[in-house]
């Protein structure tokens, strides 16, 4: 009884914080690794014409669009995301990790096309802005006491709205619609960053062992997608004059 009375309950709270950070640390570690792989692949292809040209359909000196290989590179990341999202529980952690790294590499190659439309300076400045905004919202998600579950539902509705509007605007080619989609996209993915961070934090006590490792990796995938999409939306807004 004496030992119990002399125990500082704050020590238990500290342990709780450390545990909640560990799953977030795993998710952010995998996310940063994926971003690094994507950045290297994007720069390698974007700044090296001999690697980028096979992905383009060129007639004379005019780029007509993507080659067959280019379309494979553009669509492959979606296949990787769907495979990981639907099969992560059945896949072993090493296989899931390999798919994640391969996905980040091929997604980086697909991102190399931005160097055809935007200045390197614009891309770099938007990347810094994205990093700052993402970091701020990650801190909000990790520290807020407010339950963001309901907000997440509205944000997912907004995400589906962006997808549908983007498909429609692919045929309409409206600059005004593109601006609206980009602005709404920034709001949605900014909110999703905080939501996903809180969701990962709340899953801390619900998984152990290899399941815990896989949950951390899938959390990294969510954060990676938030960052990349936020980056692309900001790039479309601030790089419109490029």
C-alpha positions as CSV (number, residue, x, y, z in Angstrom):
1,X,0.0,0.0,0.0
2,X,2.9,2.4,0.8
3,X,4.4,1.8,-2.6
4,X,1.1,2.4,-4.2
5,X,0.6,5.7,-2.4
6,X,4.0,6.9,-3.3
7,X,3.5,6.2,-7.0
8,X,3.3,9.2,-9.2
9,X,0.4,8.7,-11.6
10,X,2.1,11.0,-14.1
11,X,4.6,8.3,-14.8
12,X,1.8,6.1,-16.2
13,X,0.7,9.0,-18.3
14,X,4.3,9.4,-19.6
15,X,4.3,5.7,-20.6
16,X,1.0,6.2,-22.4
17,X,2.5,9.0,-24.4
18,X,5.6,7.0,-25.3
19,X,3.4,4.2,-26.6
20,X,1.2,6.4,-28.6
21,X,4.3,8.0,-30.2
22,X,5.8,4.7,-31.2
23,X,3.2,3.8,-33.8
24,X,3.3,7.3,-35.1
25,X,7.0,7.1,-35.2
26,X,6.8,4.0,-37.3
27,X,4.3,5.5,-39.7
28,X,6.3,8.7,-40.1
29,X,9.6,6.8,-40.5
30,X,8.1,4.8,-43.4
31,X,6.5,7.9,-44.9
32,X,9.8,9.8,-44.9
33,X,11.6,6.9,-46.5
34,X,8.9,6.7,-49.2
35,X,9.1,10.4,-49.8
36,X,12.9,10.2,-50.1
37,X,12.6,7.3,-52.6
38,X,10.0,9.2,-54.6
39,X,12.1,12.4,-54.6
40,X,15.2,10.6,-55.9
41,X,13.3,8.8,-58.7
42,X,11.4,12.0,-59.6
43,X,14.6,14.1,-59.9
44,X,16.5,11.3,-61.7
45,X,13.9,11.0,-64.4
46,X,12.7,14.7,-64.4
47,X,16.2,16.1,-64.9
48,X,17.5,13.3,-67.2
49,X,15.9,13.5,-70.7
50,X,17.3,10.2,-71.7
51,X,15.2,8.5,-69.0
52,X,12.1,10.7,-69.5
53,X,11.8,10.5,-73.3
54,X,10.8,6.8,-73.5
55,X,7.7,7.8,-71.4
56,X,6.6,10.4,-73.9
57,X,4.9,10.2,-77.3
58,X,7.0,12.6,-79.4
59,X,6.4,13.6,-83.0
60,X,9.2,15.7,-84.4
61,X,9.9,18.2,-81.6
62,X,6.4,18.2,-80.2
63,X,5.2,16.2,-77.2
64,X,1.8,14.7,-78.1
65,X,1.3,12.9,-74.8
66,X,2.4,9.8,-73.1
67,X,3.8,6.6,-74.7
68,X,2.4,3.2,-73.8
69,X,5.2,2.9,-71.2
70,X,4.3,6.4,-69.9
71,X,0.7,5.3,-69.3
72,X,1.9,2.2,-67.5
73,X,4.0,4.4,-65.2
74,X,1.0,6.8,-64.6
75,X,-1.5,4.1,-63.8
76,X,0.7,1.6,-61.9
77,X,0.7,3.6,-58.6
78,X,-3.1,3.2,-58.4
79,X,-2.7,-0.6,-58.8
80,X,-0.2,-0.7,-56.0
81,X,-2.4,1.4,-53.7
82,X,-5.4,-0.9,-54.4
83,X,-3.4,-4.0,-53.9
84,X,-2.0,-2.8,-50.5
85,X,-5.3,-1.5,-49.3
86,X,-7.3,-4.6,-50.0
87,X,-4.7,-7.3,-49.3
88,X,-2.6,-5.9,-46.5
89,X,-4.1,-8.2,-43.9
90,X,-3.2,-11.3,-46.0
91,X,0.3,-10.2,-47.0
92,X,3.3,-10.7,-44.8
93,X,5.0,-7.5,-43.5
94,X,8.1,-7.9,-45.7
95,X,6.0,-8.3,-48.8
96,X,3.9,-5.3,-47.8
97,X,7.0,-3.2,-47.2
98,X,8.5,-4.2,-50.5
99,X,5.3,-3.2,-52.3
100,X,5.3,0.1,-50.5
101,X,8.9,0.9,-51.5
102,X,8.2,-0.2,-55.1
103,X,5.1,2.0,-55.1
104,X,7.0,5.0,-53.8
105,X,9.6,4.5,-56.6
106,X,7.2,4.2,-59.5
107,X,5.1,7.1,-58.1
108,X,8.2,9.2,-58.0
109,X,8.8,8.4,-61.7
110,X,5.2,9.4,-62.5
111,X,5.8,12.7,-60.6
112,X,8.8,13.4,-62.9
113,X,6.3,14.7,-65.4
114,X,5.8,17.9,-63.3
115,X,9.2,19.0,-64.5
116,X,7.7,19.4,-68.0
117,X,5.1,21.9,-66.7
118,X,6.7,23.7,-63.8
119,X,9.9,25.5,-63.0
120,X,12.3,23.8,-60.6
121,X,12.2,26.9,-58.4
122,X,8.4,26.7,-58.2
123,X,8.5,23.0,-57.4
124,X,11.0,23.5,-54.6
125,X,9.1,26.4,-53.1
126,X,5.8,24.5,-53.1
127,X,7.6,21.5,-51.6
128,X,8.8,23.6,-48.7
129,X,5.3,25.1,-48.3
130,X,3.8,21.6,-48.3
131,X,6.2,20.4,-45.7
132,X,5.4,23.3,-43.4
133,X,1.7,22.9,-43.8
134,X,1.8,19.2,-43.4
135,X,4.0,19.4,-40.3
136,X,1.6,21.9,-38.7
137,X,-1.5,19.7,-39.3
138,X,0.4,16.6,-38.1
139,X,1.1,18.3,-34.8
140,X,-2.5,19.3,-34.6
141,X,-3.7,15.8,-35.2
142,X,-1.3,14.3,-32.7
143,X,-2.1,16.8,-29.9
144,X,-5.7,17.9,-30.2
145,X,-8.2,16.5,-27.7
146,X,-11.1,17.0,-30.2
147,X,-12.4,13.8,-31.9
148,X,-11.8,14.3,-35.7
149,X,-13.9,11.3,-36.7
150,X,-16.9,13.3,-37.9
151,X,-14.6,15.7,-39.7
152,X,-13.0,12.7,-41.4
153,X,-16.4,11.6,-42.8
154,X,-17.0,15.0,-44.4
155,X,-13.4,15.1,-45.8
156,X,-13.8,11.7,-47.4
157,X,-17.0,13.0,-49.1
158,X,-15.0,16.0,-50.3
159,X,-12.3,13.6,-51.6
160,X,-14.8,11.7,-53.7
161,X,-16.2,15.0,-54.9
162,X,-12.7,16.1,-56.0
163,X,-12.2,12.8,-57.9
164,X,-15.6,13.1,-59.7
165,X,-15.0,16.8,-60.5
166,X,-11.5,16.1,-61.8
167,X,-12.9,13.4,-64.2
168,X,-15.5,15.8,-65.5
169,X,-13.0,18.6,-65.9
170,X,-10.7,16.2,-67.8
171,X,-13.1,16.6,-70.7
172,X,-14.3,20.2,-70.0
173,X,-10.7,21.6,-69.6
174,X,-12.0,24.5,-67.6
175,X,-9.4,26.7,-65.9
176,X,-11.9,28.0,-63.4
177,X,-13.0,24.5,-62.4
178,X,-9.3,23.4,-62.1
179,X,-8.7,26.3,-59.8
180,X,-11.7,25.4,-57.6
181,X,-10.7,21.7,-57.5
182,X,-7.2,22.7,-56.5
183,X,-8.4,25.0,-53.7
184,X,-10.8,22.5,-52.3
185,X,-8.1,19.8,-52.6
186,X,-5.8,21.8,-50.4
187,X,-8.5,22.2,-47.7
188,X,-9.4,18.5,-47.9
189,X,-5.9,17.1,-47.7
190,X,-4.9,19.5,-45.0
191,X,-7.8,18.3,-42.9
192,X,-7.1,14.6,-43.8
193,X,-3.5,15.0,-42.5
194,X,-4.7,15.9,-39.0
195,X,-7.4,13.2,-39.2
196,X,-5.0,10.4,-40.3
197,X,-2.5,11.3,-37.7
198,X,-5.1,11.1,-34.9
199,X,-6.4,7.8,-36.4
200,X,-3.0,6.3,-36.3
201,X,-2.5,7.5,-32.7
202,X,-5.8,6.0,-31.6
203,X,-4.9,2.6,-33.1
204,X,-1.9,2.3,-30.8
205,X,-3.5,0.0,-28.2
206,X,-5.5,-2.1,-30.7
207,X,-2.7,-4.0,-32.4
208,X,0.5,-6.0,-31.6
209,X,3.2,-7.9,-33.3
210,X,3.3,-8.1,-37.1
211,X,-0.2,-6.6,-37.3
212,X,1.2,-3.5,-35.5
213,X,4.0,-3.3,-38.1
214,X,1.5,-3.5,-40.9
215,X,-0.8,-1.0,-39.4
216,X,2.2,1.4,-39.1
217,X,3.0,0.9,-42.7
218,X,-0.5,1.4,-43.9
219,X,-0.6,4.5,-41.8
220,X,2.5,5.7,-43.6
221,X,0.7,5.1,-46.9
222,X,-2.2,7.3,-45.8
223,X,0.2,10.1,-44.7
224,X,2.3,9.7,-47.9
225,X,-0.9,10.1,-50.0
226,X,-1.9,13.1,-48.0
227,X,1.5,14.8,-48.5
228,X,1.7,14.0,-52.2
229,X,-1.8,15.2,-53.0
230,X,-1.4,18.3,-50.9
231,X,1.8,19.0,-52.8
232,X,0.2,18.6,-56.2
233,X,-2.8,20.7,-55.3
234,X,-0.6,23.5,-54.1
235,X,1.6,23.2,-57.2
236,X,-1.5,23.6,-59.4
237,X,-2.4,26.7,-57.5
238,X,0.9,28.5,-57.3
239,X,2.4,27.2,-60.5
240,X,-0.4,28.3,-62.8
241,X,1.8,30.9,-64.5
242,X,4.6,28.4,-65.3
